[in-house]
Amino acid sequence: MIEPSDTSATRLAYDTVAVDYAELLRDELASKPIDRALLAAFAELIRADGNEPVADVGCGPGRVTFHLHRLGLQAFGIDLSPGMIRVARQAHAALRFEEGSMEALDLADESLGGIVAWYSIIHTPPERLPLVFAEFARVLASGGHLLLAFQAGDEPRHLTHAYGHNIALDAYRLPPERITTMLNDAGLAVRSQLLRAPDESEKAPQAFLLARKL
C-alpha cells in the first residue's frame, strides 16, 4: 500500500522538530486548567469502567501519556514519528511507546477502554477523518471513551516554520459540528463538547469532544 504524501510529510516534520517540540511544550499543561480538567474527567470515566488500557494516539514526546499515567490510567503512546517516539522513550522510560499510524492501528479489535487524540487529527485531510474514526471505533471496547482536542475553524494552513525549524506541513482547523457528525456516524456518540477561547499562545478557539462507543 502506497503511503499518502501528507502522511510522509507529517512524519518528516515531526522527526525534524521532535527535540525542540518536547522542550518547548514540556510544561504546557501546567498553564491550562481547563485542558487538565477534561483529561481528569476522561480518566475518571475510564477508572469507573474498570481502567482498561488507554492509547494516546499521536502522543508526540509523551507528555499527555505521562499525565494520563499520573491520573492512574494504563496509558501507552502511539506516534507516526520515530523521532518523537525516541524522545518519549527517553523522557518516560517506564511507559510504553510504539510507532504507528492512526489510520491503521496495530491493535486488536475492542482492546482499549479509551483513546486520547490530543491535537493529533489536525494533519489528516478532513476527507480521511471518517476512516480514522472508524479505526478508533474498531479498537475501542463497547462503552469505551474517546477524547479529541483540536483547533476549531474551517480552513487549511500550510506551515513552513515551527519550533525553530523549516518544515513543510499542512494543518487543518476543524468545525466541531462536522467532527461530531463524523464521530456519530462511526458509532462514537458525542456526549460532551467544549469550545474555549484561545489563550495568549493560541490563534484559534480550542475544541474538545468526549465520545463513547455505542
C-alpha positions in Angstrom: 0.0 0.0 0.0 1.4 3.4 -1.0 1.6 5.8 1.9 -0.2 9.2 1.3 2.2 12.1 0.7 0.7 14.0 3.6 1.5 11.2 6.0 5.1 11.1 4.9 5.3 14.9 5.3 3.8 14.7 8.8 6.4 12.1 9.8 9.3 14.1 8.4 8.1 17.4 10.0 7.8 15.9 13.5 11.0 14.0 13.2 12.6 17.3 12.4 11.2 19.2 15.4 10.9 16.4 17.9 13.6 17.5 20.4 12.7 21.2 20.4 9.0 20.5 20.4 9.4 18.3 23.5 11.3 21.0 25.3 9.0 23.9 24.4 5.8 22.1 25.3 7.1 20.1 28.3 5.1 22.1 30.9 2.3 23.4 28.7 -0.5 21.6 30.6 0.5 23.3 33.8 -0.9 26.6 32.5 -4.1 25.1 31.1 -6.5 24.2 33.9 -9.5 23.6 31.6 -7.5 21.1 29.5 -6.3 19.3 32.7 -9.9 19.1 33.9 -11.0 17.4 30.7 -8.2 14.9 30.9 -9.1 14.3 34.6 -12.8 13.7 33.7 -11.8 11.3 30.9 -9.6 9.4 33.4 -12.4 9.2 35.9 -14.7 7.7 33.3 -12.0 5.1 32.4 -11.4 4.2 36.0 -15.1 3.8 36.7 -15.4 1.4 33.8 -12.5 -0.8 35.1 -9.4 1.1 34.0 -8.8 -0.8 30.7 -5.8 0.3 28.6 -5.8 3.7 27.1 -3.9 4.7 23.9 -2.6 8.2 23.5 -2.8 8.3 19.7 -0.4 10.8 18.2 1.4 11.0 21.5 4.4 13.1 20.3 7.0 13.2 23.1 4.7 11.6 25.6 3.7 14.4 27.9 0.0 13.6 27.7 0.7 9.9 28.0 2.6 10.6 31.2 -0.1 12.9 32.5 -2.7 10.1 32.0 -0.4 7.7 33.7 -0.2 10.0 36.7 -4.0 10.1 36.7 -4.0 6.4 37.3 -4.6 5.0 33.8 -2.9 2.2 32.0 -1.7 4.6 29.3 0.6 4.0 26.4 1.6 6.1 23.4 1.5 5.7 19.6 3.0 8.1 17.1 3.8 8.3 13.4 7.2 9.9 14.1 10.2 7.7 15.1 11.9 10.9 16.4 9.0 11.6 18.7 8.9 8.0 19.9 12.7 8.2 20.7 12.1 11.4 22.7 9.1 9.9 24.5 11.0 6.7 25.5 13.9 8.8 26.8 11.7 11.0 28.9 9.4 8.3 30.2 11.3 5.1 30.2 8.7 3.3 32.3 5.9 3.8 29.8 5.2 2.0 26.5 5.6 3.9 23.2 5.2 2.5 19.7 5.4 3.8 16.2 2.2 3.6 14.3 -0.4 5.3 12.2 -3.9 6.3 13.5 -5.3 5.1 10.1 -4.1 1.5 10.7 -3.6 0.9 14.4 -1.7 -2.3 15.2 -4.2 -3.2 17.9 -6.8 -5.9 18.3 -10.5 -5.2 17.9 -12.1 -3.9 21.1 -8.8 -4.0 23.0 -9.0 -0.5 24.5 -11.0 1.2 27.2 -10.1 4.7 25.9 -8.3 6.7 23.3 -7.0 10.3 23.6 -6.2 12.1 20.3 -4.8 15.3 21.6 -4.3 17.6 18.6 -3.3 14.6 16.6 -6.0 14.6 13.9 -5.1 18.1 12.7 -2.7 16.9 9.9 -5.1 14.4 8.4 -7.1 15.7 5.4 -10.7 16.0 6.6 -12.0 13.7 3.9 -9.9 10.9 5.5 -11.1 11.5 9.1 -14.1 9.1 8.8 -11.5 6.3 8.2 -9.6 7.4 11.3 -12.7 7.4 13.4 -13.8 4.0 12.1 -10.4 2.7 13.2 -10.8 4.3 16.6 -14.2 2.6 16.9 -12.7 -0.8 15.9 -10.1 -0.9 18.7 -12.4 0.6 21.4 -14.3 -1.8 23.6 -18.1 -1.3 23.8 -18.6 1.6 26.1 -15.1 2.8 25.6 -14.3 6.6 25.7 -12.7 8.9 23.2 -11.3 12.4 23.9 -10.4 14.6 21.0 -8.7 18.0 21.1 -8.2 20.2 18.0 -8.2 23.8 16.8 -11.7 25.0 15.8 -12.2 26.6 12.4 -12.8 25.6 8.8 -9.6 26.3 6.9 -6.4 24.6 5.9 -3.0 26.1 6.7 0.4 25.4 5.3 3.2 25.5 7.9 6.7 26.4 6.7 8.4 27.1 10.1 7.8 25.6 13.5 9.7 25.1 16.8 12.8 26.7 15.3 12.9 24.6 12.1 11.9 24.9 8.5 9.2 22.4 7.6 6.5 21.7 5.0 3.3 20.6 6.7 -0.4 21.1 6.2 -2.7 21.6 9.2 -6.4 21.9 9.5 -8.7 23.8 11.8 -11.9 21.8 12.0 -15.5 22.7 12.7 -16.7 20.9 15.8 -20.2 20.2 14.4 -18.7 18.4 11.4 -16.4 16.3 13.5 -19.4 15.5 15.8 -21.3 14.2 12.8 -18.3 12.0 11.7 -17.9 10.5 15.1 -21.6 9.7 15.5 -21.5 8.1 12.0 -18.6 5.9 13.2 -20.6 4.7 16.2 -18.9 7.1 18.6 -21.7 9.1 20.3 -20.6 12.5 21.4 -21.6 13.1 25.0 -19.8 16.3 25.8 -18.5 19.3 23.8 -16.4 22.3 24.9 -15.1 25.2 23.0 -12.7 27.5 24.8 -11.3 30.8 23.8 -7.6 30.9 22.7 -5.1 31.8 25.3 -2.1 34.1 24.7 -0.2 31.3 22.9 -3.0 30.2 20.6 -4.5 31.7 17.5 -7.9 29.9 17.3 -10.6 28.6 19.6 -9.8 25.2 21.0 -12.4 22.4 20.7 -12.8 19.3 22.8 -15.2 16.4 22.2 -15.8 13.4 24.5 -17.5 10.5 22.9 -18.4 6.9 23.8 -18.6 3.8 21.7 -22.1 2.6 21.4 
